[in-house]
Amino acid sequence: MHRSRLTAALVDVPEEHYRSVIAFWSGAFGVEAEVDDEDPDYASVGQPIPGLQFMVQRVDAPSRIHLDIETDDIDAEVERLETLGAERVEKIESWWVMRDPAGVLFCVVRVQDPEAFARDARTWQ
Amino acid sequence: MHRSRLTAALVDVPEEHYRSVIAFWSGAFGVEAEVDDEDPDYASVGQPIPGLQFMVQRVDAPSRIHLDIETDDIDAEVERLETLGAERVEKIESWWVMRDPAGVLFCVVRVQDPEAFARDARTWQ
């Protein structure tokens, strides 16, 4: 038995757009953006909807949006999502990058928001 | 003075992936998907986070995720977002398709979720 929930939406952009995209979404939602001290490739843009973390990520790839699913059992959640039709792309540190049946990337990550997770995560047998 | 909030995330996929992607995200979030009776290019996949509508859209374009911002004044919101660095792409029926400074598409739409809008929308002067 394990649990999971949608936890984040990330706008992934190459270096040349990183600052302007952080400024744009920060203004769009009216929240202060904060570049991560420990990993400056990530900037937090608050929670435009309570329980949904919004981030901008600097990537070496074309611009896109991806979603993060948080879980208390990454292996079990990745297997469950494979059974539903997703494919593994690569494991990076603690998380898995996957793609849905149309090739849309998403990540399966450790619990990021314990309070929302405790309240809203679904339980899978 | 007008108001706006993030209201939806949509997975846009071409025809050949439409059914499998609906089934995938429906299973991923554990909710029943419903293809829109009036417009079968849209399928609702519930609210994986309260206040965030999740949809799959059939498009004639490469697969991607886009976001919808709902507002009580589309013209004013589109102008506000332009000032922040977004560009207009096209107006479709009542809504505007825009792109952020990195080219990521999003839409500015009429209020979709009146209850969440009344509770959580930001006010812009």
gemmi code that builds the backbone of each chain (N, CA, C; Angstrom):
import gemmi

chains = {
    "A": [
        ("MET", (0.838, -1.191, 0.000), (0.000, 0.000, 0.000), (0.876, 1.245, 0.000)),
        ("HIS", (0.556, 2.187, -0.896), (1.310, 3.447, -0.889), (0.362, 4.569, -1.309)),
        ("ARG", (0.852, 5.812, -1.246), (0.010, 6.966, -1.546), (0.715, 7.883, -2.541)),
        ("SER", (-0.076, 8.704, -3.242), (0.513, 9.682, -4.162), (-0.474, 10.825, -4.394)),
        ("ARG", (0.056, 11.932, -4.841), (-0.775, 13.074, -5.267), (0.022, 13.963, -6.224)),
        ("LEU", (-0.694, 14.697, -7.065), (-0.079, 15.746, -7.863), (0.409, 16.826, -6.906)),
        ("THR", (1.665, 17.269, -7.067), (2.190, 18.260, -6.124), (2.697, 19.532, -6.777)),
        ("ALA", (3.122, 19.465, -8.058), (3.763, 20.646, -8.647), (3.583, 20.711, -10.150)),
        ("ALA", (3.612, 21.950, -10.663), (3.731, 22.219, -12.101), (5.000, 23.046, -12.278)),
        ("LEU", (5.810, 22.649, -13.259), (7.083, 23.340, -13.512), (7.148, 23.801, -14.964)),
        ("VAL", (7.549, 25.048, -15.150), (7.833, 25.548, -16.488), (9.341, 25.363, -16.698)),
        ("ASP", (9.697, 24.511, -17.642), (11.110, 24.214, -17.934), (11.543, 25.094, -19.100)),
        ("VAL", (12.605, 25.858, -18.896), (13.053, 26.771, -19.967), (14.575, 26.784, -20.040)),
        ("PRO", (15.100, 27.017, -21.246), (16.547, 27.124, -21.372), (17.074, 28.411, -20.719)),
        ("GLU", (18.359, 28.368, -20.441), (19.080, 29.465, -19.772), (18.662, 30.865, -20.240)),
        ("GLU", (18.583, 31.045, -21.557), (18.376, 32.429, -22.038), (17.014, 32.998, -21.645)),
        ("HIS", (16.064, 32.139, -21.292), (14.741, 32.643, -20.906), (14.481, 32.545, -19.398)),
        ("TYR", (15.447, 32.030, -18.657), (15.189, 31.681, -17.249), (14.698, 32.896, -16.450)),
        ("ARG", (15.439, 33.985, -16.494), (15.085, 35.159, -15.670), (13.762, 35.789, -16.110)),
        ("SER", (13.553, 35.885, -17.429), (12.329, 36.546, -17.904), (11.089, 35.697, -17.606)),
        ("VAL", (11.259, 34.374, -17.643), (10.113, 33.502, -17.362), (9.789, 33.490, -15.866)),
        ("ILE", (10.823, 33.507, -15.028), (10.567, 33.639, -13.578), (9.802, 34.937, -13.313)),
        ("ALA", (10.271, 36.029, -13.912), (9.626, 37.331, -13.675), (8.186, 37.317, -14.192)),
        ("PHE", (7.979, 36.673, -15.341), (6.632, 36.651, -15.910), (5.643, 35.924, -15.002)),
        ("TRP", (5.956, 34.686, -14.625), (4.981, 33.904, -13.838), (4.824, 34.454, -12.431)),
        ("SER", (5.898, 35.022, -11.899), (5.816, 35.694, -10.605), (4.800, 36.847, -10.681)),
        ("GLY", (4.885, 37.637, -11.730), (3.927, 38.727, -11.906), (2.532, 38.228, -12.233)),
        ("ALA", (2.464, 37.159, -13.026), (1.156, 36.624, -13.419), (0.354, 36.189, -12.192)),
        ("PHE", (1.049, 35.560, -11.233), (0.352, 35.065, -10.037), (0.438, 36.038, -8.858)),
        ("GLY", (1.233, 37.088, -9.010), (1.334, 38.073, -7.928), (2.044, 37.544, -6.702)),
        ("VAL", (3.059, 36.711, -6.915), (3.831, 36.195, -5.778), (5.314, 36.435, -6.032)),
        ("GLU", (6.052, 36.528, -4.945), (7.500, 36.696, -5.017), (8.122, 35.381, -5.465)),
        ("ALA", (9.024, 35.432, -6.434), (9.752, 34.217, -6.837), (11.043, 34.118, -6.028)),
        ("GLU", (11.449, 32.880, -5.747), (12.688, 32.668, -4.994), (13.525, 31.605, -5.682)),
        ("VAL", (14.708, 32.000, -6.155), (15.626, 31.014, -6.728), (16.190, 30.186, -5.572)),
        ("ASP", (16.245, 28.869, -5.782), (16.704, 27.945, -4.738), (18.188, 28.181, -4.447)),
        ("ASP", (18.526, 28.456, -3.183), (19.927, 28.698, -2.795), (20.800, 27.499, -3.119)),
        ("GLU", (20.269, 26.296, -2.860), (21.089, 25.091, -3.017), (21.139, 24.608, -4.452)),
        ("ASP", (20.106, 24.921, -5.230), (20.106, 24.516, -6.635), (19.508, 25.647, -7.467)),
        ("PRO", (20.376, 26.524, -7.971), (19.879, 27.719, -8.691), (19.211, 27.414, -10.023)),
        ("ASP", (19.097, 26.130, -10.386), (18.316, 25.771, -11.573), (16.813, 25.760, -11.289)),
        ("TYR", (16.427, 25.919, -10.018), (15.012, 25.919, -9.653), (14.625, 27.242, -9.004)),
        ("ALA", (13.487, 27.778, -9.421), (12.928, 28.957, -8.764), (11.499, 28.641, -8.355)),
        ("SER", (11.177, 28.909, -7.104), (9.815, 28.694, -6.620), (8.969, 29.925, -6.905)),
        ("VAL", (7.754, 29.690, -7.414), (6.830, 30.797, -7.682), (5.552, 30.557, -6.870)),
        ("GLY", (5.729, 30.091, -5.632), (4.614, 29.966, -4.703), (3.624, 28.879, -5.059)),
        ("GLN", (2.420, 29.035, -4.490), (1.340, 28.070, -4.718), (0.151, 28.834, -5.298)),
        ("PRO", (0.053, 28.943, -6.625), (-1.057, 29.695, -7.211), (-2.414, 29.082, -6.868)),
        ("ILE", (-2.418, 27.783, -6.573), (-3.584, 27.100, -6.016), (-3.062, 26.385, -4.765)),
        ("PRO", (-3.767, 26.520, -3.624), (-3.245, 25.891, -2.405), (-2.998, 24.390, -2.638)),
        ("GLY", (-1.783, 23.948, -2.358), (-1.434, 22.545, -2.566), (-0.729, 22.282, -3.878)),
        ("LEU", (-0.648, 23.283, -4.760), (0.081, 23.137, -6.027), (1.290, 24.068, -6.016)),
        ("GLN", (2.472, 23.486, -5.918), (3.706, 24.273, -5.987), (3.985, 24.617, -7.447)),
        ("PHE", (4.340, 25.862, -7.709), (4.660, 26.288, -9.074), (6.142, 26.634, -9.118)),
        ("MET", (6.837, 26.108, -10.113), (8.271, 26.364, -10.208), (8.675, 26.653, -11.647)),
        ("VAL", (9.797, 27.351, -11.789), (10.457, 27.492, -13.080), (11.786, 26.755, -12.954)),
        ("GLN", (12.088, 25.927, -13.964), (13.321, 25.147, -13.926), (14.168, 25.493, -15.152)),
        ("ARG", (15.464, 25.702, -14.934), (16.403, 25.949, -16.039), (16.852, 24.606, -16.584)),
        ("VAL", (16.604, 24.369, -17.866), (16.932, 23.067, -18.468), (17.688, 23.276, -19.775)),
        ("ASP", (18.338, 22.213, -20.198), (19.027, 22.212, -21.491), (18.129, 21.450, -22.470)),
        ("ALA", (16.986, 22.043, -22.763), (15.961, 21.374, -23.586), (14.978, 22.445, -24.029)),
        ("PRO", (14.128, 22.117, -25.001), (13.115, 23.102, -25.405), (12.155, 23.426, -24.255)),
        ("SER", (11.549, 24.585, -24.312), (10.610, 25.013, -23.271), (9.385, 24.098, -23.228)),
        ("ARG", (8.871, 23.872, -22.031), (7.707, 22.997, -21.851), (7.243, 23.122, -20.405)),
        ("ILE", (6.080, 22.543, -20.133), (5.605, 22.411, -18.756), (5.632, 20.938, -18.391)),
        ("HIS", (6.070, 20.633, -17.165), (5.909, 19.250, -16.700), (5.310, 19.245, -15.292)),
        ("LEU", (4.738, 18.107, -14.927), (4.091, 17.933, -13.625), (4.914, 17.002, -12.745)),
        ("ASP", (4.815, 17.201, -11.430), (5.436, 16.289, -10.465), (4.349, 15.602, -9.651)),
        ("ILE", (4.470, 14.295, -9.518), (3.616, 13.509, -8.631), (4.470, 13.109, -7.428)),
        ("GLU", (4.004, 13.446, -6.226), (4.763, 13.078, -5.025), (4.194, 11.789, -4.435)),
        ("THR", (5.068, 11.001, -3.807), (4.641, 9.692, -3.292), (5.513, 9.274, -2.120)),
        ("ASP", (4.940, 8.421, -1.268), (5.732, 7.876, -0.154), (6.410, 6.564, -0.546)),
        ("ASP", (6.288, 6.139, -1.805), (6.974, 4.925, -2.263), (7.221, 5.061, -3.771)),
        ("ILE", (8.391, 5.583, -4.107), (8.670, 5.894, -5.515), (8.617, 4.642, -6.386)),
        ("ASP", (9.235, 3.551, -5.949), (9.251, 2.344, -6.783), (7.831, 1.837, -7.050)),
        ("ALA", (7.018, 1.812, -6.003), (5.652, 1.302, -6.165), (4.836, 2.220, -7.075)),
        ("GLU", (5.018, 3.527, -6.930), (4.256, 4.475, -7.751), (4.702, 4.393, -9.218)),
        ("VAL", (6.007, 4.270, -9.456), (6.505, 4.158, -10.834), (5.948, 2.883, -11.474)),
        ("GLU", (5.918, 1.811, -10.735), (5.352, 0.559, -11.269), (3.864, 0.693, -11.560)),
        ("ARG", (3.149, 1.345, -10.651), (1.706, 1.558, -10.863), (1.468, 2.370, -12.139)),
        ("LEU", (2.244, 3.419, -12.330), (2.058, 4.294, -13.496), (2.499, 3.592, -14.787)),
        ("GLU", (3.491, 2.721, -14.690), (3.870, 1.898, -15.854), (2.706, 1.012, -16.273)),
        ("THR", (2.063, 0.415, -15.306), (0.928, -0.458, -15.594), (-0.190, 0.304, -16.303)),
        ("LEU", (-0.293, 1.604, -15.996), (-1.324, 2.448, -16.618), (-0.918, 2.949, -17.996)),
        ("GLY", (0.347, 2.703, -18.406), (0.738, 3.080, -19.762), (1.895, 4.059, -19.870)),
        ("ALA", (2.456, 4.499, -18.723), (3.617, 5.397, -18.779), (4.897, 4.589, -18.967)),
        ("GLU", (5.961, 5.295, -19.367), (7.277, 4.645, -19.513), (8.313, 5.381, -18.683)),
        ("ARG", (9.279, 4.595, -18.159), (10.416, 5.219, -17.457), (11.332, 5.879, -18.482)),
        ("VAL", (11.825, 7.074, -18.148), (12.825, 7.747, -18.979), (14.188, 7.642, -18.302)),
        ("GLU", (14.310, 8.189, -17.106), (15.571, 8.048, -16.376), (15.374, 8.359, -14.904)),
        ("LYS", (16.226, 7.742, -14.075), (16.226, 8.067, -12.658), (17.281, 9.139, -12.425)),
        ("ILE", (16.910, 10.218, -11.725), (17.838, 11.301, -11.397), (17.803, 11.460, -9.886)),
        ("GLU", (18.932, 11.267, -9.239), (18.973, 11.324, -7.772), (17.834, 10.459, -7.208)),
        ("SER", (16.915, 11.071, -6.457), (15.873, 10.250, -5.824), (14.626, 10.086, -6.684)),
        ("TRP", (14.502, 10.812, -7.809), (13.229, 10.805, -8.539), (13.332, 10.139, -9.913)),
        ("TRP", (12.176, 9.749, -10.416), (12.078, 9.163, -11.748), (11.436, 10.153, -12.718)),
        ("VAL", (12.065, 10.299, -13.881), (11.433, 10.994, -14.998), (10.694, 9.929, -15.806)),
        ("MET", (9.417, 10.207, -16.122), (8.615, 9.278, -16.911), (7.955, 10.049, -18.052)),
        ("ARG", (7.390, 9.303, -18.999), (6.571, 9.946, -20.035), (5.228, 9.243, -20.112)),
        ("ASP", (4.184, 10.033, -20.362), (2.835, 9.458, -20.483), (2.691, 8.817, -21.868)),
        ("PRO", (1.549, 8.223, -22.193), (1.428, 7.501, -23.473), (1.601, 8.385, -24.712)),
        ("ALA", (1.511, 9.728, -24.560), (1.746, 10.622, -25.701), (3.155, 11.216, -25.662)),
        ("GLY", (3.975, 10.788, -24.695), (5.344, 11.285, -24.629), (5.530, 12.503, -23.737)),
        ("VAL", (4.460, 12.933, -23.048), (4.558, 14.101, -22.164), (5.331, 13.704, -20.902)),
        ("LEU", (6.390, 14.451, -20.607), (7.234, 14.135, -19.455), (6.567, 14.526, -18.143)),
        ("PHE", (6.811, 13.719, -17.114), (6.445, 14.097, -15.748), (7.421, 13.405, -14.810)),
        ("CYS", (7.428, 13.808, -13.541), (8.353, 13.202, -12.578), (7.593, 12.612, -11.409)),
        ("VAL", (8.159, 11.543, -10.858), (7.654, 10.931, -9.634), (8.703, 11.217, -8.557)),
        ("VAL", (8.293, 12.000, -7.559), (9.236, 12.543, -6.574), (8.824, 12.145, -5.161)),
        ("ARG", (9.775, 12.312, -4.231), (9.462, 12.068, -2.827), (8.465, 13.122, -2.330)),
        ("VAL", (7.862, 12.880, -1.181), (6.870, 13.820, -0.652), (7.511, 15.195, -0.459)),
        ("GLN", (6.919, 16.218, -1.079), (7.427, 17.587, -1.033), (6.618, 18.463, -0.083)),
        ("ASP", (5.351, 18.116, 0.099), (4.423, 18.957, 0.853), (3.676, 18.048, 1.826)),
        ("PRO", (4.332, 17.755, 2.971), (3.781, 16.734, 3.884), (2.351, 17.022, 4.329)),
        ("GLU", (2.031, 18.300, 4.524), (0.700, 18.634, 5.023), (-0.376, 18.335, 3.968)),
        ("ALA", (-0.146, 18.805, 2.732), (-1.113, 18.534, 1.661), (-1.147, 17.037, 1.357)),
        ("PHE", (0.024, 16.387, 1.441), (0.082, 14.949, 1.177), (-0.781, 14.184, 2.184)),
        ("ALA", (-0.622, 14.525, 3.460), (-1.387, 13.832, 4.507), (-2.885, 14.027, 4.297)),
        ("ARG", (-3.245, 15.200, 3.828), (-4.665, 15.542, 3.681), (-5.271, 14.947, 2.414)),
        ("ASP", (-4.530, 15.025, 1.288), (-5.157, 14.801, -0.022), (-4.644, 13.617, -0.821)),
        ("ALA", (-3.553, 12.973, -0.428), (-3.016, 11.901, -1.267), (-3.999, 10.744, -1.384)),
        ("ARG", (-4.006, 10.102, -2.542), (-4.814, 8.901, -2.743), (-4.006, 7.680, -2.306)),
        ("THR", (-4.729, 6.665, -1.845), (-4.093, 5.430, -1.395), (-4.295, 4.355, -2.449)),
        ("TRP", (-3.201, 3.653, -2.786), (-3.238, 2.583, -3.795), (-2.897, 1.263, -3.137)),
        ("GLN", (-3.679, 0.259, -3.434), (-3.451, -1.073, -2.838), (-2.449, -1.872, -3.666)),
    ],
    "B": [
        ("MET", (-10.279, 47.586, -12.330), (-9.973, 46.517, -11.384), (-10.544, 45.201, -11.913)),
        ("HIS", (-9.711, 44.137, -11.905), (-10.235, 42.832, -12.308), (-9.509, 41.760, -11.501)),
        ("ARG", (-9.945, 40.529, -11.674), (-9.382, 39.432, -10.882), (-8.993, 38.278, -11.801)),
        ("SER", (-8.075, 37.429, -11.326), (-7.692, 36.235, -12.092), (-7.103, 35.185, -11.159)),
        ("ARG", (-7.108, 33.960, -11.635), (-6.438, 32.852, -10.926), (-6.134, 31.725, -11.907)),
        ("LEU", (-5.124, 30.932, -11.580), (-4.864, 29.690, -12.313), (-6.041, 28.755, -12.065)),
        ("THR", (-6.583, 28.166, -13.119), (-7.765, 27.314, -12.937), (-7.592, 25.896, -13.465)),
        ("ALA", (-6.708, 25.687, -14.460), (-6.665, 24.357, -15.080), (-5.299, 24.037, -15.657)),
        ("ALA", (-5.002, 22.739, -15.698), (-3.861, 22.203, -16.452), (-4.437, 21.237, -17.472)),
        ("LEU", (-3.973, 21.350, -18.715), (-4.477, 20.496, -19.802), (-3.320, 19.785, -20.482)),
        ("VAL", (-3.485, 18.484, -20.693), (-2.549, 17.725, -21.502), (-3.117, 17.713, -22.922)),
        ("ASP", (-2.399, 18.349, -23.834), (-2.840, 18.435, -25.235), (-2.155, 17.329, -26.018)),
        ("VAL", (-2.944, 16.498, -26.691), (-2.357, 15.371, -27.428), (-3.060, 15.179, -28.765)),
        ("PRO", (-2.334, 14.691, -29.756), (-2.962, 14.405, -31.041), (-3.925, 13.213, -30.936)),
        ("GLU", (-4.822, 13.170, -31.904), (-5.870, 12.136, -31.982), (-5.405, 10.722, -31.609)),
        ("GLU", (-4.246, 10.316, -32.157), (-3.857, 8.901, -31.965), (-3.580, 8.541, -30.504)),
        ("HIS", (-3.292, 9.569, -29.670), (-3.007, 9.286, -28.261), (-4.149, 9.671, -27.325)),
        ("TYR", (-5.235, 10.209, -27.875), (-6.263, 10.834, -27.026), (-6.839, 9.847, -26.007)),
        ("ARG", (-7.277, 8.688, -26.457), (-7.918, 7.729, -25.542), (-6.930, 7.171, -24.518)),
        ("SER", (-5.721, 6.856, -24.971), (-4.753, 6.252, -24.034), (-4.286, 7.267, -22.991)),
        ("VAL", (-4.207, 8.534, -23.383), (-3.770, 9.560, -22.426), (-4.882, 9.879, -21.426)),
        ("ILE", (-6.131, 9.906, -21.890), (-7.250, 10.059, -20.947), (-7.228, 8.919, -19.931)),
        ("ALA", (-7.074, 7.689, -20.426), (-7.081, 6.525, -19.522), (-5.899, 6.598, -18.548)),
        ("PHE", (-4.742, 7.042, -19.058), (-3.568, 7.098, -18.188), (-3.763, 8.074, -17.030)),
        ("TRP", (-4.129, 9.328, -17.338), (-4.212, 10.331, -16.261), (-5.398, 10.065, -15.341)),
        ("SER", (-6.453, 9.494, -15.902), (-7.587, 9.074, -15.077), (-7.134, 8.042, -14.031)),
        ("GLY", (-6.357, 7.069, -14.477), (-5.828, 6.071, -13.547), (-4.793, 6.655, -12.602)),
        ("ALA", (-3.956, 7.559, -13.120), (-2.899, 8.143, -12.287), (-3.491, 8.876, -11.085)),
        ("PHE", (-4.621, 9.582, -11.312), (-5.230, 10.359, -10.227), (-6.386, 9.618, -9.559)),
        ("GLY", (-6.768, 8.479, -10.110), (-7.840, 7.704, -9.486), (-9.197, 8.369, -9.604)),
        ("VAL", (-9.445, 9.049, -10.714), (-10.757, 9.676, -10.924), (-11.313, 9.238, -12.273)),
        ("GLU", (-12.610, 9.262, -12.369), (-13.309, 8.937, -13.613), (-13.116, 10.080, -14.602)),
        ("ALA", (-12.754, 9.764, -15.828), (-12.664, 10.801, -16.859), (-13.997, 10.908, -17.582)),
        ("GLU", (-14.316, 12.125, -18.027), (-15.572, 12.348, -18.757), (-15.305, 13.174, -19.991)),
        ("VAL", (-15.536, 12.574, -21.166), (-15.422, 13.340, -22.403), (-16.609, 14.293, -22.473)),
        ("ASP", (-16.327, 15.540, -22.844), (-17.355, 16.583, -22.901), (-18.373, 16.258, -23.999)),
        ("ASP", (-19.653, 16.185, -23.619), (-20.710, 15.875, -24.586), (-20.763, 16.899, -25.703)),
        ("GLU", (-20.597, 18.178, -25.337), (-20.757, 19.247, -26.329), (-19.506, 19.444, -27.163)),
        ("ASP", (-18.358, 19.104, -26.617), (-17.111, 19.252, -27.363), (-16.208, 18.059, -27.050)),
        ("PRO", (-16.301, 17.011, -27.890), (-15.573, 15.770, -27.593), (-14.055, 15.886, -27.727)),
        ("ASP", (-13.553, 17.102, -28.027), (-12.101, 17.309, -28.009), (-11.576, 17.519, -26.590)),
        ("TYR", (-12.485, 17.634, -25.617), (-12.076, 17.853, -24.230), (-12.564, 16.714, -23.347)),
        ("ALA", (-11.689, 16.240, -22.473), (-12.082, 15.268, -21.460), (-11.673, 15.804, -20.101)),
        ("SER", (-12.602, 15.801, -19.172), (-12.307, 16.245, -17.813), (-11.757, 15.077, -17.000)),
        ("VAL", (-10.683, 15.335, -16.259), (-10.101, 14.296, -15.394), (-10.111, 14.818, -13.952)),
        ("GLY", (-11.215, 15.479, -13.587), (-11.420, 15.870, -12.197), (-10.506, 16.976, -11.709)),
        ("GLN", (-10.393, 17.061, -10.383), (-9.543, 18.068, -9.750), (-8.529, 17.341, -8.875)),
        ("PRO", (-7.359, 17.002, -9.416), (-6.374, 16.274, -8.612), (-5.918, 17.083, -7.396)),
        ("ILE", (-6.025, 18.396, -7.488), (-5.843, 19.291, -6.343), (-7.100, 20.156, -6.308)),
        ("PRO", (-7.733, 20.305, -5.133), (-8.968, 21.090, -5.091), (-8.742, 22.485, -5.691)),
        ("GLY", (-9.553, 22.837, -6.679), (-9.413, 24.140, -7.339), (-8.628, 24.090, -8.634)),
        ("LEU", (-8.002, 22.936, -8.924), (-7.276, 22.773, -10.200), (-7.999, 21.743, -11.058)),
        ("GLN", (-8.621, 22.219, -12.134), (-9.274, 21.311, -13.072), (-8.205, 20.688, -13.964)),
        ("PHE", (-8.301, 19.366, -14.164), (-7.338, 18.675, -15.031), (-8.093, 18.175, -16.253)),
        ("MET", (-7.543, 18.438, -17.437), (-8.208, 18.022, -18.668), (-7.218, 17.437, -19.655)),
        ("VAL", (-7.749, 16.613, -20.551), (-6.997, 16.171, -21.720), (-7.702, 16.778, -22.927)),
        ("GLN", (-6.921, 17.361, -23.828), (-7.493, 18.018, -25.018), (-6.908, 17.374, -26.270)),
        ("ARG", (-7.763, 17.087, -27.230), (-7.326, 16.544, -28.515), (-6.950, 17.720, -29.411)),
        ("VAL", (-5.705, 17.739, -29.869), (-5.221, 18.866, -30.679), (-4.513, 18.344, -31.922)),
        ("ASP", (-4.374, 19.241, -32.882), (-3.627, 18.919, -34.094), (-2.256, 19.580, -33.950)),
        ("ALA", (-1.473, 19.076, -33.000), (-0.189, 19.697, -32.641), (0.594, 18.675, -31.829)),
        ("PRO", (1.876, 18.903, -31.626), (2.641, 17.968, -30.789), (2.114, 17.968, -29.352)),
        ("SER", (2.349, 16.880, -28.640), (1.900, 16.747, -27.253), (2.590, 17.770, -26.357)),
        ("ARG", (1.839, 18.272, -25.389), (2.373, 19.285, -24.468), (1.369, 19.478, -23.347)),
        ("ILE", (1.777, 20.194, -22.320), (0.855, 20.627, -21.264), (0.682, 22.130, -21.377)),
        ("HIS", (-0.546, 22.621, -21.217), (-0.730, 24.065, -21.091), (-1.618, 24.385, -19.893)),
        ("LEU", (-1.524, 25.628, -19.443), (-2.282, 26.095, -18.282), (-3.359, 27.077, -18.724)),
        ("ASP", (-4.460, 27.140, -17.963), (-5.510, 28.133, -18.183), (-5.581, 29.064, -16.981)),
        ("ILE", (-5.612, 30.351, -17.261), (-5.858, 31.376, -16.235), (-7.276, 31.884, -16.449)),
        ("GLU", (-8.103, 31.827, -15.401), (-9.478, 32.331, -15.540), (-9.556, 33.753, -14.990)),
        ("THR", (-10.447, 34.537, -15.580), (-10.547, 35.952, -15.199), (-11.947, 36.490, -15.446)),
        ("ASP", (-12.296, 37.525, -14.702), (-13.587, 38.184, -14.925), (-13.470, 39.324, -15.940)),
        ("ASP", (-12.280, 39.531, -16.519), (-12.114, 40.567, -17.551), (-10.967, 40.143, -18.469)),
        ("ILE", (-11.326, 39.452, -19.548), (-10.293, 38.864, -20.412), (-9.395, 39.932, -21.019)),
        ("ASP", (-9.978, 41.016, -21.537), (-9.143, 42.045, -22.167), (-8.143, 42.637, -21.171)),
        ("ALA", (-8.612, 42.936, -19.977), (-7.727, 43.546, -18.978), (-6.633, 42.567, -18.554)),
        ("GLU", (-6.977, 41.289, -18.425), (-5.988, 40.296, -17.997), (-4.956, 40.069, -19.102)),
        ("VAL", (-5.403, 40.002, -20.346), (-4.470, 39.816, -21.459), (-3.501, 41.010, -21.531)),
        ("GLU", (-4.014, 42.199, -21.346), (-3.137, 43.387, -21.352), (-2.143, 43.352, -20.194)),
        ("ARG", (-2.627, 42.960, -19.020), (-1.739, 42.859, -17.853), (-0.617, 41.863, -18.131)),
        ("LEU", (-0.955, 40.704, -18.699), (0.055, 39.665, -18.952), (1.005, 40.072, -20.076)),
        ("GLU", (0.525, 40.841, -21.029), (1.406, 41.392, -22.063), (2.454, 42.312, -21.429)),
        ("THR", (1.994, 43.132, -20.526), (2.922, 44.059, -19.854), (4.014, 43.290, -19.114)),
        ("LEU", (3.657, 42.088, -18.636), (4.634, 41.264, -17.913), (5.544, 40.472, -18.857)),
        ("GLY", (5.281, 40.521, -20.159), (6.205, 39.857, -21.090), (5.601, 38.764, -21.952)),
        ("ALA", (4.298, 38.488, -21.794), (3.663, 37.474, -22.648), (3.249, 38.096, -23.982)),
        ("GLU", (2.969, 37.221, -24.951), (2.496, 37.684, -26.262), (1.175, 37.009, -26.608)),
        ("ARG", (0.327, 37.758, -27.326), (-0.912, 37.174, -27.833), (-0.591, 36.252, -29.001)),
        ("VAL", (-1.242, 35.090, -29.051), (-1.099, 34.176, -30.189), (-2.354, 34.254, -31.053)),
        ("GLU", (-3.512, 33.938, -30.476), (-4.765, 34.076, -31.220), (-5.949, 34.069, -30.277)),
        ("LYS", (-7.019, 34.718, -30.710), (-8.264, 34.659, -29.960), (-9.117, 33.550, -30.550)),
        ("ILE", (-9.639, 32.649, -29.690), (-10.504, 31.548, -30.133), (-11.796, 31.676, -29.334)),
        ("GLU", (-12.894, 31.857, -30.018), (-14.178, 32.071, -29.326), (-13.996, 33.134, -28.238)),
        ("SER", (-14.233, 32.761, -26.978), (-14.145, 33.782, -25.925), (-12.761, 33.918, -25.310)),
        ("TRP", (-11.824, 33.014, -25.637), (-10.554, 33.029, -24.904), (-9.362, 33.419, -25.777)),
        ("TRP", (-8.293, 33.822, -25.095), (-7.045, 34.169, -25.766), (-5.999, 33.090, -25.523)),
        ("VAL", (-5.334, 32.663, -26.587), (-4.127, 31.854, -26.465), (-2.956, 32.830, -26.423)),
        ("MET", (-2.082, 32.639, -25.437), (-0.891, 33.495, -25.312), (0.346, 32.600, -25.161)),
        ("ARG", (1.514, 33.226, -25.267), (2.752, 32.497, -24.959), (3.575, 33.307, -23.975)),
        ("ASP", (4.230, 32.591, -23.057), (5.080, 33.268, -22.073), (6.407, 33.658, -22.744)),
        ("PRO", (7.338, 34.311, -22.032), (8.562, 34.792, -22.688), (9.440, 33.680, -23.274)),
        ("ALA", (9.217, 32.439, -22.877), (9.968, 31.328, -23.477), (9.158, 30.609, -24.551)),
        ("GLY", (7.973, 31.106, -24.860), (7.163, 30.484, -25.909), (6.181, 29.446, -25.409)),
        ("VAL", (6.098, 29.245, -24.087), (5.167, 28.254, -23.534), (3.734, 28.788, -23.649)),
        ("LEU", (2.866, 27.995, -24.269), (1.481, 28.427, -24.481), (0.662, 28.347, -23.202)),
        ("PHE", (-0.249, 29.297, -23.050), (-1.267, 29.219, -21.999), (-2.493, 29.971, -22.508)),
        ("CYS", (-3.634, 29.798, -21.822), (-4.863, 30.463, -22.261), (-5.410, 31.347, -21.145)),
        ("VAL", (-6.062, 32.411, -21.549), (-6.796, 33.290, -20.634), (-8.266, 33.093, -20.947)),
        ("VAL", (-8.998, 32.562, -19.972), (-10.368, 32.101, -20.207), (-11.327, 32.778, -19.240)),
        ("ARG", (-12.610, 32.692, -19.551), (-13.624, 33.220, -18.641), (-13.649, 32.379, -17.357)),
        ("VAL", (-14.310, 32.881, -16.333), (-14.359, 32.170, -15.053), (-14.991, 30.788, -15.265)),
        ("GLN", (-14.258, 29.747, -14.881), (-14.696, 28.359, -15.046), (-15.204, 27.765, -13.732)),
        ("ASP", (-14.657, 28.253, -12.640), (-14.927, 27.667, -11.322), (-15.286, 28.816, -10.380)),
        ("PRO", (-16.576, 29.252, -10.445), (-16.965, 30.465, -9.708), (-16.653, 30.405, -8.213)),
        ("GLU", (-16.785, 29.226, -7.609), (-16.573, 29.122, -6.175), (-15.101, 29.346, -5.818)),
        ("ALA", (-14.210, 28.636, -6.543), (-12.779, 28.805, -6.286), (-12.336, 30.216, -6.671)),
        ("PHE", (-12.934, 30.749, -7.742), (-12.582, 32.109, -8.183), (-12.928, 33.116, -7.091)),
        ("ALA", (-14.130, 33.005, -6.544), (-14.557, 33.953, -5.507), (-13.639, 33.876, -4.289)),
        ("ARG", (-13.175, 32.668, -4.011), (-12.369, 32.462, -2.808), (-10.917, 32.884, -3.019)),
        ("ASP", (-10.334, 32.510, -4.190), (-8.873, 32.556, -4.318), (-8.323, 33.525, -5.360)),
        ("ALA", (-9.170, 34.118, -6.217), (-8.602, 34.960, -7.280), (-7.886, 36.174, -6.684)),
        ("ARG", (-6.826, 36.584, -7.377), (-6.120, 37.817, -7.000), (-6.778, 38.997, -7.686)),
        ("THR", (-6.709, 40.135, -7.031), (-7.284, 41.365, -7.586), (-6.164, 42.251, -8.124)),
        ("TRP", (-6.372, 42.760, -9.344), (-5.370, 43.637, -9.994), (-5.971, 45.009, -10.223)),
        ("GLN", (-5.207, 46.036, -9.883), (-5.676, 47.434, -10.034), (-5.378, 47.942, -11.444)),
    ],
}
model = gemmi.Model(1)
for chain_id, residues in chains.items():
    chain = gemmi.Chain(chain_id)
    for i, (resn, *xyz) in enumerate(residues, 1):
        res = gemmi.Residue()
        res.name, res.seqid = resn, gemmi.SeqId(i, " ")
        for name, pos in zip(("N", "CA", "C"), xyz):
            atom = gemmi.Atom()
            atom.name, atom.element = name, gemmi.Element(name[0])
            atom.pos, atom.b_iso = gemmi.Position(*pos), 0.0
            res.add_atom(atom)
        chain.add_residue(res)
    model.add_chain(chain)
structure = gemmi.Structure()
structure.add_model(model)
structure.setup_entities()
